Amino acid sequence: MSKNKTSGIGFFERYLSIWVALCMIVGVLIGVYLPEIPEFLSRFEYASVSIPVAILIWLMIYPMMLKVDFNSIKQVGQNPKGLIITWVTNWLIKPFTMFGIASLFFFVIFKSLIPTDMAREYLAGAVLLGAAPCTAMVFVWSHLTRGNPAYTLVQVATNDLIILVAFVPIVAILLGISDIIVPWSTLFLSVVLFVVIPLTGGWLSRVLISKNKGIDYFENVFIPKFNNVTIIGLLLTLIIIFSFQGQIIVDNPINIVLIAIPLIIQTFLIFFIAYLWSKAWKLPHDVAAPAGMIGASNFFELAVAVAISLFGLQSGAAMATVVGVLVEVPVMLTLVKIANNTRGWFNN
């Protein structure tokens, strides 16, 4: 990858999978050799939500919401085909293919390797990933494929709004099909805590700071102050999660690989659905590439947060969402390379 293509991704983001793997190892070691640490952290819970983890998740999500400019929604009508592909792929295809692929692997192909109860929890984590399309790292993937920045902004802004109304019913329906009882009130609470509050905070910050110091200050000075906050919050969250999962992982290390396989297959499938659909509709490459990227990648911060809220830090659902973080960056960089190498497929 040439220098101009990598300039949009920072040091932390470029090696995110390495940091995730290291934090997983640190967390497991803490869980096995210093179990008093997770025991101490477990005391700080309210309504089944870990307060330390909730704070870290807000640190992850708030900086992303700062980047969402809802004024971009005014541009929705300029390229409706691209947005139709994004919305249909993200909300009418992706959650259901994730459910189908994960069910096939966890309950059929890996039936002899994963106990049924644990398979249900892994499926729940996969569903949470599938129902939450990316709203942050897609800016990076779009930039690396020379995607249309205005179109990417519209994608992110409209997806954030759709999440508010579609995430809860989709997750509740799919988990209900798999005999996992999820209280709607807990799901709604999770969306309020981890989408509505940080989204509102990001919007208010944008409005107030732009009004007082100008949009240039907000975009080029204020937002960059949070460049590494999201990644640091994510990595600290992973250490906590894996400290609670330490002994489980030591006893079942192969499960990380078993979870990763259907997640990787799903990512490639969704990318090519949106990407080839864009080609069939004769859309330009700078719209087709981000359309494929936003569907393929996940709002894993939300998925992790909801998995912890619903099932707990020690659950298979939480572990499945974290494996999603582990595989996302190398897989998405592979898709970036594919998109750049197939630019000639498009008439632009």
Secondary structure, DSSP 4 states (H G I P E B T S, - for coil): --HHHHTTS-HHHHTHHHHHHHHHHHHHHHHHH-THHHHHHTTSEETTEEHHHHHHHHHHHHHHHHT--GGGGGGGGGSHHHHHHHHHIIIIIHHHHHHHHHHIIIIIITTTTS-HHHHHHHHHHHHHHHT-B-SSTHHHHHHHTT--HHHHHHHHHHHHHHHHHHHHHHHHHHHHHTT----HHHHHHHHIIIIIHHHHHHHHHHHHHHHHH-HHHIIIIIGGGGTTHHHHHHHHHHHHHHHHHHHHHHH-THHHHHHHHHHHHHHHHHHHHHHHHHHHTT--HHHHHHHHHHHHSB-HHHHHHHHHHHH-TTSHHHHHHHHHHHHHHHHHHHHHHHHHHTGGGS--
